[in-house]
Amino acid sequence: MLKLIFCLIIFAAGVGVGIYWGVSHPSQAANVAQTEAEDTASIQAKIKQAKIDLLNKLNDDSSGTSNSDFRRMLDNEKHKLQGSDQ
């Protein structure tokens, strides 16, 4: 119980210091937020490309099989991922 209270106090202090710093240094806070947004966008693009590559690999691997529903599902998923780029 004491550990939980200590963790909550530390969490509250961190949130308070973060809010105070963001209000006191708005330009630096904006730069941090912009950097985080750019990092998030690049990571999401890498994940999306990895999914497309995996779907292409699965589609190529299943080209010899007669499971048309599986291939249709892969193609639909790939088109959804590629369509969200536009």
N, CA, C and O atoms as a GROMACS GRO file, in nm:
protein
  344
    1MET      N    1   0.082  -0.118   0.000
    1MET     CA    2   0.000   0.000   0.000
    1MET      C    3   0.087   0.125   0.000
    1MET      O    4   0.059   0.221  -0.071
    2LEU      N    5   0.192   0.122   0.080
    2LEU     CA    6   0.282   0.236   0.088
    2LEU      C    7   0.354   0.256  -0.045
    2LEU      O    8   0.381   0.369  -0.085
    3LYS      N    9   0.386   0.145  -0.112
    3LYS     CA   10   0.452   0.152  -0.243
    3LYS      C   11   0.360   0.218  -0.345
    3LYS      O   12   0.406   0.299  -0.426
    4LEU      N   13   0.232   0.185  -0.343
    4LEU     CA   14   0.135   0.244  -0.434
    4LEU      C   15   0.123   0.395  -0.411
    4LEU      O   16   0.121   0.472  -0.506
    5ILE      N   17   0.114   0.435  -0.287
    5ILE     CA   18   0.104   0.577  -0.255
    5ILE      C   19   0.228   0.650  -0.302
    5ILE      O   20   0.218   0.759  -0.358
    6PHE      N   21   0.345   0.591  -0.280
    6PHE     CA   22   0.470   0.652  -0.324
    6PHE      C   23   0.472   0.667  -0.477
    6PHE      O   24   0.513   0.771  -0.528
    7CYS      N   25   0.427   0.565  -0.548
    7CYS     CA   26   0.423   0.571  -0.695
    7CYS      C   27   0.327   0.679  -0.743
    7CYS      O   28   0.358   0.751  -0.838
    8LEU      N   29   0.213   0.692  -0.678
    8LEU     CA   30   0.117   0.796  -0.716
    8LEU      C   31   0.173   0.936  -0.691
    8LEU      O   32   0.151   1.026  -0.771
    9ILE      N   33   0.245   0.953  -0.581
    9ILE     CA   34   0.305   1.083  -0.551
    9ILE      C   35   0.411   1.118  -0.655
    9ILE      O   36   0.416   1.231  -0.703
   10ILE      N   37   0.495   1.021  -0.691
   10ILE     CA   38   0.597   1.043  -0.793
   10ILE      C   39   0.532   1.074  -0.928
   10ILE      O   40   0.579   1.163  -1.000
   11PHE      N   41   0.427   1.003  -0.963
   11PHE     CA   42   0.356   1.027  -1.088
   11PHE      C   43   0.297   1.168  -1.090
   11PHE      O   44   0.312   1.240  -1.189
   12ALA      N   45   0.231   1.207  -0.981
   12ALA     CA   46   0.172   1.340  -0.973
   12ALA      C   47   0.279   1.448  -0.983
   12ALA      O   48   0.258   1.550  -1.048
   13ALA      N   49   0.392   1.428  -0.918
   13ALA     CA   50   0.501   1.525  -0.925
   13ALA      C   51   0.554   1.536  -1.068
   13ALA      O   52   0.581   1.646  -1.115
   14GLY      N   53   0.568   1.425  -1.137
   14GLY     CA   54   0.614   1.427  -1.275
   14GLY      C   55   0.518   1.499  -1.368
   14GLY      O   56   0.560   1.576  -1.454
   15VAL      N   57   0.390   1.474  -1.350
   15VAL     CA   58   0.289   1.542  -1.432
   15VAL      C   59   0.292   1.692  -1.402
   15VAL      O   60   0.286   1.773  -1.494
   16GLY      N   61   0.302   1.728  -1.276
   16GLY     CA   62   0.305   1.869  -1.239
   16GLY      C   63   0.427   1.940  -1.296
   16GLY      O   64   0.415   2.050  -1.349
   17VAL      N   65   0.543   1.878  -1.286
   17VAL     CA   66   0.664   1.939  -1.341
   17VAL      C   67   0.654   1.949  -1.493
   17VAL      O   68   0.696   2.049  -1.550
   18GLY      N   69   0.599   1.848  -1.557
   18GLY     CA   70   0.582   1.852  -1.702
   18GLY      C   71   0.490   1.963  -1.747
   18GLY      O   72   0.518   2.032  -1.845
   19ILE      N   73   0.380   1.980  -1.677
   19ILE     CA   74   0.287   2.088  -1.711
   19ILE      C   75   0.352   2.224  -1.687
   19ILE      O   76   0.340   2.314  -1.769
   20TYR      N   77   0.420   2.238  -1.574
   20TYR     CA   78   0.486   2.364  -1.543
   20TYR      C   79   0.591   2.397  -1.650
   20TYR      O   80   0.598   2.511  -1.696
   21TRP      N   81   0.672   2.297  -1.689
   21TRP     CA   82   0.776   2.322  -1.789
   21TRP      C   83   0.714   2.358  -1.923
   21TRP      O   84   0.764   2.446  -1.992
   22GLY      N   85   0.605   2.290  -1.961
   22GLY     CA   86   0.540   2.318  -2.089
   22GLY      C   87   0.481   2.458  -2.094
   22GLY      O   88   0.484   2.523  -2.198
   23VAL      N   89   0.428   2.505  -1.982
   23VAL     CA   90   0.370   2.638  -1.977
   23VAL      C   91   0.481   2.744  -1.973
   23VAL      O   92   0.468   2.850  -2.034
   24SER      N   93   0.589   2.716  -1.902
   24SER     CA   94   0.698   2.812  -1.888
   24SER      C   95   0.787   2.820  -2.012
   24SER      O   96   0.850   2.923  -2.035
   25HIS      N   97   0.793   2.715  -2.092
   25HIS     CA   98   0.879   2.711  -2.211
   25HIS      C   99   0.796   2.664  -2.331
   25HIS      O  100   0.817   2.553  -2.380
   26PRO      N  101   0.704   2.747  -2.380
   26PRO     CA  102   0.614   2.700  -2.487
   26PRO      C  103   0.685   2.670  -2.619
   26PRO      O  104   0.645   2.577  -2.689
   27SER      N  105   0.788   2.745  -2.654
   27SER     CA  106   0.854   2.718  -2.783
   27SER      C  107   0.929   2.586  -2.779
   27SER      O  108   0.926   2.510  -2.876
   28GLN      N  109   0.996   2.557  -2.668
   28GLN     CA  110   1.066   2.430  -2.656
   28GLN      C  111   0.967   2.314  -2.650
   28GLN      O  112   0.992   2.206  -2.705
   29ALA      N  113   0.855   2.335  -2.583
   29ALA     CA  114   0.753   2.231  -2.575
   29ALA      C  115   0.695   2.203  -2.714
   29ALA      O  116   0.667   2.089  -2.748
   30ALA      N  117   0.678   2.309  -2.795
   30ALA     CA  118   0.628   2.290  -2.931
   30ALA      C  119   0.729   2.212  -3.015
   30ALA      O  120   0.690   2.127  -3.096
   31ASN      N  121   0.858   2.241  -2.996
   31ASN     CA  122   0.961   2.167  -3.070
   31ASN      C  123   0.961   2.020  -3.031
   31ASN      O  124   0.976   1.933  -3.117
   32VAL      N  125   0.946   1.991  -2.903
   32VAL     CA  126   0.941   1.852  -2.857
   32VAL      C  127   0.819   1.781  -2.916
   32VAL      O  128   0.829   1.667  -2.961
   33ALA      N  129   0.704   1.850  -2.916
   33ALA     CA  130   0.582   1.790  -2.971
   33ALA      C  131   0.596   1.765  -3.121
   33ALA      O  132   0.550   1.662  -3.170
   34GLN      N  133   0.658   1.858  -3.193
   34GLN     CA  134   0.677   1.841  -3.337
   34GLN      C  135   0.771   1.724  -3.366
   34GLN      O  136   0.745   1.645  -3.457
   35THR      N  137   0.878   1.713  -3.290
   35THR     CA  138   0.972   1.602  -3.308
   35THR      C  139   0.903   1.469  -3.281
   35THR      O  140   0.924   1.373  -3.356
   36GLU      N  141   0.823   1.462  -3.176
   36GLU     CA  142   0.750   1.339  -3.146
   36GLU      C  143   0.652   1.304  -3.257
   36GLU      O  144   0.637   1.187  -3.291
   37ALA      N  145   0.584   1.405  -3.313
   37ALA     CA  146   0.489   1.380  -3.421
   37ALA      C  147   0.561   1.328  -3.545
   37ALA      O  148   0.511   1.237  -3.611
   38GLU      N  149   0.678   1.384  -3.577
   38GLU     CA  150   0.754   1.337  -3.692
   38GLU      C  151   0.804   1.194  -3.670
   38GLU      O  152   0.798   1.111  -3.762
   39ASP      N  153   0.851   1.165  -3.550
   39ASP     CA  154   0.897   1.030  -3.519
   39ASP      C  155   0.783   0.930  -3.530
   39ASP      O  156   0.801   0.820  -3.584
   40THR      N  157   0.667   0.967  -3.479
   40THR     CA  158   0.550   0.880  -3.484
   40THR      C  159   0.510   0.853  -3.628
   40THR      O  160   0.478   0.740  -3.664
   41ALA      N  161   0.511   0.958  -3.712
   41ALA     CA  162   0.472   0.941  -3.852
   41ALA      C  163   0.570   0.850  -3.924
   41ALA      O  164   0.528   0.766  -4.004
   42SER      N  165   0.699   0.865  -3.898
   42SER     CA  166   0.797   0.779  -3.967
   42SER      C  167   0.786   0.634  -3.920
   42SER      O  168   0.799   0.542  -4.001
   43ILE      N  169   0.761   0.613  -3.793
   43ILE     CA  170   0.744   0.477  -3.742
   43ILE      C  171   0.619   0.413  -3.801
   43ILE      O  172   0.621   0.295  -3.837
   44GLN      N  173   0.510   0.490  -3.811
   44GLN     CA  174   0.388   0.436  -3.870
   44GLN      C  175   0.408   0.401  -4.016
   44GLN      O  176   0.355   0.301  -4.064
   45ALA      N  177   0.486   0.483  -4.089
   45ALA     CA  178   0.514   0.453  -4.230
   45ALA      C  179   0.596   0.324  -4.242
   45ALA      O  180   0.572   0.244  -4.333
   46LYS      N  181   0.693   0.305  -4.153
   46LYS     CA  182   0.774   0.183  -4.156
   46LYS      C  183   0.689   0.061  -4.125
   46LYS      O  184   0.704  -0.044  -4.188
   47ILE      N  185   0.599   0.073  -4.028
   47ILE     CA  186   0.510  -0.039  -3.993
   47ILE      C  187   0.418  -0.072  -4.110
   47ILE      O  188   0.397  -0.189  -4.141
   48LYS      N  189   0.364   0.032  -4.174
   48LYS     CA  190   0.274   0.010  -4.287
   48LYS      C  191   0.348  -0.060  -4.400
   48LYS      O  192   0.294  -0.151  -4.462
   49GLN      N  193   0.472  -0.017  -4.429
   49GLN     CA  194   0.550  -0.080  -4.535
   49GLN      C  195   0.583  -0.225  -4.499
   49GLN      O  196   0.582  -0.312  -4.586
   50ALA      N  197   0.613  -0.250  -4.372
   50ALA     CA  198   0.641  -0.387  -4.330
   50ALA      C  199   0.518  -0.476  -4.347
   50ALA      O  200   0.530  -0.592  -4.387
   51LYS      N  201   0.400  -0.423  -4.318
   51LYS     CA  202   0.277  -0.500  -4.338
   51LYS      C  203   0.255  -0.530  -4.485
   51LYS      O  204   0.217  -0.641  -4.522
   52ILE      N  205   0.278  -0.430  -4.571
   52ILE     CA  206   0.261  -0.450  -4.714
   52ILE      C  207   0.360  -0.554  -4.764
   52ILE      O  208   0.323  -0.641  -4.844
   53ASP      N  209   0.485  -0.546  -4.719
   53ASP     CA  210   0.584  -0.646  -4.760
   53ASP      C  211   0.545  -0.786  -4.714
   53ASP      O  212   0.560  -0.882  -4.790
   54LEU      N  213   0.494  -0.798  -4.593
   54LEU     CA  214   0.451  -0.928  -4.542
   54LEU      C  215   0.332  -0.981  -4.623
   54LEU      O  216   0.327  -1.099  -4.656
   55LEU      N  217   0.237  -0.892  -4.654
   55LEU     CA  218   0.123  -0.936  -4.734
   55LEU      C  219   0.168  -0.979  -4.874
   55LEU      O  220   0.116  -1.076  -4.928
   56ASN      N  221   0.263  -0.905  -4.932
   56ASN     CA  222   0.315  -0.946  -5.063
   56ASN      C  223   0.382  -1.082  -5.054
   56ASN      O  224   0.365  -1.166  -5.143
   57LYS      N  225   0.459  -1.104  -4.949
   57LYS     CA  226   0.527  -1.233  -4.932
   57LYS      C  227   0.425  -1.345  -4.915
   57LYS      O  228   0.438  -1.451  -4.976
   58LEU      N  229   0.324  -1.321  -4.833
   58LEU     CA  230   0.221  -1.424  -4.814
   58LEU      C  231   0.146  -1.450  -4.944
   58LEU      O  232   0.111  -1.564  -4.975
   59ASN      N  233   0.121  -1.344  -5.019
   59ASN     CA  234   0.050  -1.359  -5.145
   59ASN      C  235   0.134  -1.438  -5.244
   59ASN      O  236   0.082  -1.522  -5.317
   60ASP      N  237   0.264  -1.410  -5.248
   60ASP     CA  238   0.352  -1.485  -5.338
   60ASP      C  239   0.364  -1.630  -5.295
   60ASP      O  240   0.368  -1.720  -5.379
   61ASP      N  241   0.371  -1.654  -5.165
   61ASP     CA  242   0.381  -1.791  -5.114
   61ASP      C  243   0.256  -1.872  -5.142
   61ASP      O  244   0.262  -1.994  -5.161
   62SER      N  245   0.141  -1.804  -5.145
   62SER     CA  246   0.014  -1.876  -5.165
   62SER      C  247  -0.027  -1.878  -5.311
   62SER      O  248  -0.137  -1.924  -5.342
   63SER      N  249   0.058  -1.831  -5.401
   63SER     CA  250   0.019  -1.826  -5.542
   63SER      C  251  -0.001  -1.965  -5.602
   63SER      O  252  -0.077  -1.980  -5.698
   64GLY      N  253   0.065  -2.064  -5.546
   64GLY     CA  254   0.049  -2.200  -5.598
   64GLY      C  255  -0.072  -2.272  -5.543
   64GLY      O  256  -0.110  -2.376  -5.595
   65THR      N  257  -0.131  -2.219  -5.440
   65THR     CA  258  -0.245  -2.287  -5.378
   65THR      C  259  -0.374  -2.246  -5.445
   65THR      O  260  -0.378  -2.148  -5.520
   66SER      N  261  -0.479  -2.318  -5.418
   66SER     CA  262  -0.609  -2.288  -5.478
   66SER      C  263  -0.702  -2.216  -5.381
   66SER      O  264  -0.823  -2.211  -5.402
   67ASN      N  265  -0.645  -2.161  -5.275
   67ASN     CA  266  -0.727  -2.094  -5.174
   67ASN      C  267  -0.753  -1.950  -5.217
   67ASN      O  268  -0.681  -1.859  -5.177
   68SER      N  269  -0.856  -1.930  -5.300
   68SER     CA  270  -0.882  -1.798  -5.356
   68SER      C  271  -0.935  -1.701  -5.250
   68SER      O  272  -0.911  -1.580  -5.261
   69ASP      N  273  -1.006  -1.750  -5.149
   69ASP     CA  274  -1.055  -1.660  -5.043
   69ASP      C  275  -0.940  -1.598  -4.966
   69ASP      O  276  -0.944  -1.480  -4.932
   70PHE      N  277  -0.838  -1.678  -4.939
   70PHE     CA  278  -0.720  -1.627  -4.867
   70PHE      C  279  -0.648  -1.521  -4.951
   70PHE      O  280  -0.610  -1.417  -4.898
   71ARG      N  281  -0.630  -1.547  -5.079
   71ARG     CA  282  -0.563  -1.450  -5.166
   71ARG      C  283  -0.646  -1.324  -5.179
   71ARG      O  284  -0.591  -1.214  -5.182
   72ARG      N  285  -0.777  -1.336  -5.187
   72ARG     CA  286  -0.864  -1.220  -5.198
   72ARG      C  287  -0.856  -1.136  -5.070
   72ARG      O  288  -0.855  -1.013  -5.077
   73MET      N  289  -0.851  -1.202  -4.955
   73MET     CA  290  -0.837  -1.130  -4.828
   73MET      C  291  -0.704  -1.055  -4.824
   73MET      O  292  -0.700  -0.939  -4.781
   74LEU      N  293  -0.596  -1.119  -4.867
   74LEU     CA  294  -0.464  -1.053  -4.870
   74LEU      C  295  -0.466  -0.933  -4.964
   74LEU      O  296  -0.412  -0.827  -4.930
   75ASP      N  297  -0.526  -0.949  -5.081
   75ASP     CA  298  -0.531  -0.837  -5.176
   75ASP      C  299  -0.613  -0.721  -5.119
   75ASP      O  300  -0.575  -0.605  -5.134
   76ASN      N  301  -0.726  -0.752  -5.054
   76ASN     CA  302  -0.807  -0.646  -4.995
   76ASN      C  303  -0.730  -0.572  -4.887
   76ASN      O  304  -0.735  -0.449  -4.880
   77GLU      N  305  -0.660  -0.644  -4.803
   77GLU     CA  306  -0.584  -0.582  -4.696
   77GLU      C  307  -0.472  -0.494  -4.753
   77GLU      O  308  -0.446  -0.384  -4.704
   78LYS      N  309  -0.406  -0.545  -4.857
   78LYS     CA  310  -0.298  -0.468  -4.919
   78LYS      C  311  -0.352  -0.340  -4.982
   78LYS      O  312  -0.289  -0.235  -4.970
   79HIS      N  313  -0.466  -0.348  -5.047
   79HIS     CA  314  -0.525  -0.228  -5.108
   79HIS      C  315  -0.569  -0.127  -5.002
   79HIS      O  316  -0.557  -0.006  -5.022
   80LYS      N  317  -0.618  -0.176  -4.890
   80LYS     CA  318  -0.655  -0.085  -4.781
   80LYS      C  319  -0.533  -0.011  -4.730
   80LYS      O  320  -0.538   0.110  -4.708
   81LEU      N  321  -0.423  -0.083  -4.710
   81LEU     CA  322  -0.300  -0.021  -4.661
   81LEU      C  323  -0.244   0.078  -4.763
   81LEU      O  324  -0.201   0.187  -4.726
   82GLN      N  325  -0.243   0.043  -4.888
   82GLN     CA  326  -0.190   0.131  -4.990
   82GLN      C  327  -0.284   0.248  -5.016
   82GLN      O  328  -0.238   0.358  -5.049
   83GLY      N  329  -0.412   0.227  -5.000
   83GLY     CA  330  -0.509   0.334  -5.021
   83GLY      C  331  -0.504   0.441  -4.913
   83GLY      O  332  -0.541   0.556  -4.939
   84SER      N  333  -0.459   0.406  -4.795
   84SER     CA  334  -0.451   0.506  -4.688
   84SER      C  335  -0.333   0.599  -4.705
   84SER      O  336  -0.323   0.699  -4.634
   85ASP      N  337  -0.240   0.568  -4.799
   85ASP     CA  338  -0.127   0.657  -4.827
   85ASP      C  339  -0.173   0.778  -4.907
   85ASP      O  340  -0.110   0.883  -4.901
   86GLN      N  341  -0.281   0.763  -4.981
   86GLN     CA  342  -0.323   0.869  -5.072
   86GLN      C  343  -0.413   0.967  -5.004
   86GLN      O  344  -0.458   1.063  -5.066
   0.00000   0.00000   0.00000
